[in-house]
Amino acid sequence: MAVTIEKVSGDTELREVAALAGIIWHECFTDIISSGQIDYMVGKFQSYEAMIKQLTEQHYSYFAVRENEELCGYIGVKPENDDRFFLSKLYLRSDKRGRGIASLMLEKVFSEAKQCGKKKVYLTVNKHNDRAIAVYKKTGFVITDEVVTDIGSGYVMDDYILEYKL
Ligand SMILES: CC(C)(COP(=O)(O)OP(=O)(O)OC[C@H]1O[C@@H](n2cnc3c(N)ncnc32)[C@H](O)[C@@H]1OP(=O)(O)O)[C@@H](O)C(=O)NCCC(=O)NCCS
């Protein structure tokens, strides 16, 4: 297994990540939220246009996860103005799950957060996303709060907030 996790660079790679995001979101959220909400959220948060905005205006970074050079996952992160590092996106294609790649992805997140001088990593996760919650808890994240976020068009995100102390 030759896994690489490197910062997304250039337009072509960002478009590749956006295409993968569409595939993964439609697969993994089907049992959790409606297909209308998935389409809406992919457009709002994970389209190429949305991600360009996050990169250029909101201090996000995206990382491409490749196994044997094939793109199979991605990470999105953002340093906050305080001592926290926001893990915004952690996504791996279904055929690559359960093989240790998630741990490498989370190690990468922690090392990026430390490089930024941060003390904590936090994230939001849908309350019904059992697998992701189990993975985060196994890694040492703890639930610190919950939040319902109105994302427009009648949709809400019903999330736990989890935190990991570095
Ligand atoms: C979240 C995600 C990246 C995790 O990747 P994964 O390949 O499923 O994770 P793994 O199976 O490698 O599990 C990671 C660790 O958690 C453990 N784990 C997984 N499920 C577990 C469970 N139900 N209970 C306890 N531990 C569990 C694994 O044993 C593993 O630990 P190890 O590396 O020490 O063996 C992946 O499931 C994914 O992309 N899901 C869809 C997208 C998503 O929901 N992203 C998160 C949005 S917030």
The ligand as an SDF file (V2000), in Angstrom:
LIG
                    3D

 48 50  0  0  0  0  0  0  0  0999 V2000
  -14.6560    8.5000    8.1510 C   0  0  0  0  0  0  0  0  0  0  0  0
  -13.7640    7.6470    7.2890 C   0  0  0  0  0  0  0  0  0  0  0  0
  -12.7120    8.5090    6.5500 C   0  0  0  0  0  0  0  0  0  0  0  0
  -13.0040    6.6410    8.1810 C   0  0  0  0  0  0  0  0  0  0  0  0
  -12.2600    5.7930    7.3860 O   0  0  0  0  0  0  0  0  0  0  0  0
  -12.3920    4.1980    7.5760 P   0  0  0  0  0  0  0  0  0  0  0  0
  -11.4970    3.5360    6.5760 O   0  0  0  0  0  0  0  0  0  0  0  0
  -13.8260    3.8620    7.5750 O   0  0  0  0  0  0  0  0  0  0  0  0
  -11.8020    4.0150    9.0320 O   0  0  0  0  0  0  0  0  0  0  0  0
  -11.1580    2.6660    9.5910 P   0  0  0  0  0  0  0  0  0  0  0  0
  -12.0490    1.5200    9.2960 O   0  0  0  0  0  0  0  0  0  0  0  0
   -9.7430    2.5940    9.1020 O   0  0  0  0  0  0  0  0  0  0  0  0
  -11.1980    2.9460   11.1420 O   0  0  0  0  0  0  0  0  0  0  0  0
  -10.2480    3.8050   11.7360 C   0  0  0  0  0  0  0  0  0  0  0  0
  -10.0200    3.2950   13.1490 C   0  0  0  0  0  0  0  0  0  0  0  0
  -11.2680    3.3090   13.8580 O   0  0  0  0  0  0  0  0  0  0  0  0
  -11.5850    1.9900   14.2880 C   0  0  0  0  0  0  0  0  0  0  0  0
  -13.0070    1.7640   14.1590 N   0  0  0  0  0  0  0  0  0  0  0  0
  -13.7520    1.7680   13.0380 C   0  0  0  0  0  0  0  0  0  0  0  0
  -15.0320    1.4800   13.3190 N   0  0  0  0  0  0  0  0  0  0  0  0
  -15.0850    1.2850   14.6450 C   0  0  0  0  0  0  0  0  0  0  0  0
  -16.1300    0.9610   15.5530 C   0  0  0  0  0  0  0  0  0  0  0  0
  -17.3880    0.8000   15.1160 N   0  0  0  0  0  0  0  0  0  0  0  0
  -15.8390    0.8620   16.8540 N   0  0  0  0  0  0  0  0  0  0  0  0
  -14.5740    1.0190   17.3020 C   0  0  0  0  0  0  0  0  0  0  0  0
  -13.5280    1.3240   16.4940 N   0  0  0  0  0  0  0  0  0  0  0  0
  -13.7930    1.4620   15.1850 C   0  0  0  0  0  0  0  0  0  0  0  0
  -10.8000    1.0680   13.3960 C   0  0  0  0  0  0  0  0  0  0  0  0
  -10.5180   -0.1450   14.0460 O   0  0  0  0  0  0  0  0  0  0  0  0
   -9.5490    1.8600   13.1190 C   0  0  0  0  0  0  0  0  0  0  0  0
   -8.6310    1.7500   14.1650 O   0  0  0  0  0  0  0  0  0  0  0  0
   -7.1620    1.1430   13.8670 P   0  0  0  0  0  0  0  0  0  0  0  0
   -6.5870    1.9860   12.7520 O   0  0  0  0  0  0  0  0  0  0  0  0
   -6.4720    1.2720   15.1720 O   0  0  0  0  0  0  0  0  0  0  0  0
   -7.4180   -0.2470   13.4370 O   0  0  0  0  0  0  0  0  0  0  0  0
  -14.5820    6.8310    6.2310 C   0  0  0  0  0  0  0  0  0  0  0  0
  -15.4290    5.9120    6.8940 O   0  0  0  0  0  0  0  0  0  0  0  0
  -15.4180    7.7120    5.3360 C   0  0  0  0  0  0  0  0  0  0  0  0
  -14.9140    8.3250    4.4050 O   0  0  0  0  0  0  0  0  0  0  0  0
  -16.7380    7.7280    5.6040 N   0  0  0  0  0  0  0  0  0  0  0  0
  -17.6590    8.4630    4.7850 C   0  0  0  0  0  0  0  0  0  0  0  0
  -17.4300    9.9460    4.8770 C   0  0  0  0  0  0  0  0  0  0  0  0
  -17.6430   10.4760    6.2540 C   0  0  0  0  0  0  0  0  0  0  0  0
  -18.6040   10.1430    6.9250 O   0  0  0  0  0  0  0  0  0  0  0  0
  -16.7030   11.3240    6.6820 N   0  0  0  0  0  0  0  0  0  0  0  0
  -16.7500   11.9540    7.9740 C   0  0  0  0  0  0  0  0  0  0  0  0
  -17.6430   13.1580    7.8900 C   0  0  0  0  0  0  0  0  0  0  0  0
  -17.5610   14.0630    9.4070 S   0  0  0  0  0  0  0  0  0  0  0  0
  1  2  1  0
  2  3  1  0
  2  4  1  0
  2 36  1  0
  4  5  1  0
  5  6  1  0
  6  7  2  0
  6  8  1  0
  6  9  1  0
  9 10  1  0
 10 11  2  0
 10 12  1  0
 10 13  1  0
 13 14  1  0
 14 15  1  0
 15 16  1  0
 15 30  1  0
 16 17  1  0
 17 18  1  0
 17 28  1  0
 18 19  1  0
 18 27  1  0
 19 20  2  0
 20 21  1  0
 21 22  1  0
 21 27  2  0
 22 23  1  0
 22 24  2  0
 24 25  1  0
 25 26  2  0
 26 27  1  0
 28 29  1  0
 28 30  1  0
 30 31  1  0
 31 32  1  0
 32 33  2  0
 32 34  1  0
 32 35  1  0
 36 37  1  0
 36 38  1  0
 38 39  2  0
 38 40  1  0
 40 41  1  0
 41 42  1  0
 42 43  1  0
 43 44  2  0
 43 45  1  0
 45 46  1  0
 46 47  1  0
 47 48  1  0
M  END
$$$$
